[in-house]
Every structure is written in structure tokens, then in C-alpha cells.
Amino acid sequence: MEFTGISRTFSTVGEQQYKTIGAFWDEMSAIYGMENLRGLGYGWTQTTIEYAIGLKEGTIGGANCVVQLPDTDWVSVRGKTADLGKIYDEIYKDGALKFEIETFNDDGSCGIMYRR
């Protein structure tokens, strides 16, 4: 599977990434619509995360990254965006991830696919 998107590096110190990645989503949603997008978390370090936003279908304008992803062994979770912190607490209790793909919907629901 291939993910093409606009990638930025975000600090994870003090869990800053939730606010800054949220602002990135707001920026891209204003252009493309939230339900047309998907986000990819990858390339974690001790203090940063690489995060890309791309279209669910087609190629986003200004794309600056292409990430090759495995086709199998993904775990899927659905829930409410308001519960995102709790969802991630549950996911991370079993350790670090290699990749996460997020989708968000206007009705307040979200989907996360992840791979260790």
C-alpha cells in the first residue's frame, strides 16, 4: 500500500502533537473536507513524529512524501473523536507503533488503523 501526502514533523514533548496535528487537520480540512482525508503517523523518534495528510482517493496537491506501507497485519479501531485520548491509551498500552492511519468524520466518529 502506498500513502502519498503532505508531511510535517511534530514535537511529541508534553504531548504537543495532539494540538499541532489537530491544527494541521483543520488547515487541510478547510481545503479538502475532513471526510476526504486520512492521516498517517510514522517515523517516531524520542521527541518527534512524522505525520502526513493525504486524500482517501487521488493525490493531494503539494504532496511532499510517499510512504510504502505493508498491506497486511493492520488492526482497526473505531470510536468517537472526543474519546481519541482514551482510544490511544488503549492502543499504546501494548507498545509503540510503526504506523497509524487516522480518518475523521463530520459526525464525530473516527477510525484508526495501526501496525506495530
C-alpha positions as CSV (number, residue, x, y, z in Angstrom):
1,M,0.0,0.0,0.0
2,E,1.3,3.5,-0.8
3,F,0.4,6.7,1.1
4,T,1.0,10.0,-0.7
5,G,0.6,13.2,1.3
6,I,1.8,16.4,2.8
7,S,4.2,15.5,5.6
8,R,5.4,17.6,8.5
9,T,7.4,16.9,11.7
10,F,5.7,17.5,15.0
11,S,7.1,17.5,18.5
12,T,5.8,14.9,20.9
13,V,7.3,16.6,24.0
14,G,4.5,17.1,26.5
15,E,2.0,15.5,24.0
16,Q,2.1,18.7,21.9
17,Q,1.3,16.7,18.8
18,Y,-2.4,16.4,19.6
19,K,-2.8,20.2,19.4
20,T,-0.4,20.8,16.4
21,I,-1.6,17.8,14.4
22,G,-5.2,18.9,15.1
23,A,-4.4,22.4,13.7
24,F,-2.8,20.6,10.6
25,W,-6.1,18.7,10.2
26,D,-8.1,21.9,10.5
27,E,-5.9,23.5,7.8
28,M,-6.3,20.6,5.4
29,S,-10.0,20.1,6.1
30,A,-10.7,23.7,5.2
31,I,-9.4,23.0,1.7
32,Y,-10.4,19.3,1.1
33,G,-13.1,18.5,3.6
34,M,-12.4,16.3,6.6
35,E,-14.2,13.2,5.3
36,N,-12.0,13.2,2.1
37,L,-8.7,13.0,4.1
38,R,-6.6,10.4,6.0
39,G,-3.6,11.0,8.2
40,L,-0.5,8.9,8.6
41,G,1.7,8.8,11.7
42,Y,5.1,7.3,11.1
43,G,8.8,7.8,11.8
44,W,8.6,8.4,15.6
45,T,11.8,9.4,17.5
46,Q,12.2,10.2,21.2
47,T,10.8,13.7,20.7
48,T,9.0,13.8,17.3
49,I,6.5,12.2,14.9
50,E,6.3,12.5,11.2
51,Y,2.7,13.0,10.2
52,A,1.2,13.2,6.7
53,I,-2.2,14.0,5.4
54,G,-3.4,12.7,2.1
55,L,-6.6,12.1,0.3
56,K,-8.6,8.9,0.7
57,E,-8.8,8.8,-3.1
58,G,-6.4,10.5,-5.5
59,T,-3.3,12.6,-4.8
60,I,-3.3,15.7,-2.7
61,G,-1.9,18.9,-4.2
62,G,1.5,19.8,-2.8
63,A,2.3,16.3,-1.8
64,N,5.9,16.0,-0.5
65,C,6.1,12.4,0.6
66,V,5.3,8.9,-0.5
67,V,5.4,6.2,2.2
68,Q,5.3,2.5,1.3
69,L,3.1,0.7,3.8
70,P,2.6,-3.0,4.5
71,D,-0.6,-4.5,3.0
72,T,-1.4,-6.8,5.9
73,D,-1.4,-7.1,9.7
74,W,-3.3,-3.9,10.4
75,V,-5.6,-3.6,13.4
76,S,-8.7,-1.4,13.1
77,V,-10.4,0.6,15.8
78,R,-13.5,2.8,15.5
79,G,-14.8,5.3,18.0
80,K,-15.6,8.9,18.8
81,T,-13.2,11.7,18.1
82,A,-14.0,13.1,21.6
83,D,-12.6,9.8,23.0
84,L,-9.4,9.9,21.0
85,G,-7.1,10.1,24.1
86,K,-8.7,7.1,25.6
87,I,-8.5,5.2,22.3
88,Y,-4.8,5.9,22.1
89,D,-4.2,5.0,25.7
90,E,-5.7,1.6,24.9
91,I,-3.7,1.2,21.7
92,Y,-0.3,2.2,23.2
93,K,-0.7,0.0,26.4
94,D,0.8,-2.8,24.2
95,G,3.8,-0.8,23.0
96,A,4.9,1.6,20.3
97,L,3.6,1.6,16.7
98,K,5.3,1.7,13.4
99,F,2.4,3.2,11.5
100,E,-1.1,4.6,12.3
101,I,-3.7,5.8,9.8
102,E,-6.5,8.0,11.0
103,T,-9.8,9.1,9.5
104,F,-12.3,11.6,11.0
105,N,-15.9,12.2,10.1
106,D,-18.1,15.2,10.4
107,D,-20.5,13.2,12.7
108,G,-17.7,13.0,15.4
109,S,-16.7,9.4,14.6
110,C,-13.1,8.3,13.8
111,G,-11.3,5.3,12.6
112,I,-7.7,4.2,13.4
113,M,-5.7,1.5,11.6
114,Y,-2.4,0.7,13.2
115,R,0.5,-1.6,12.9
116,R,3.3,-2.4,15.3
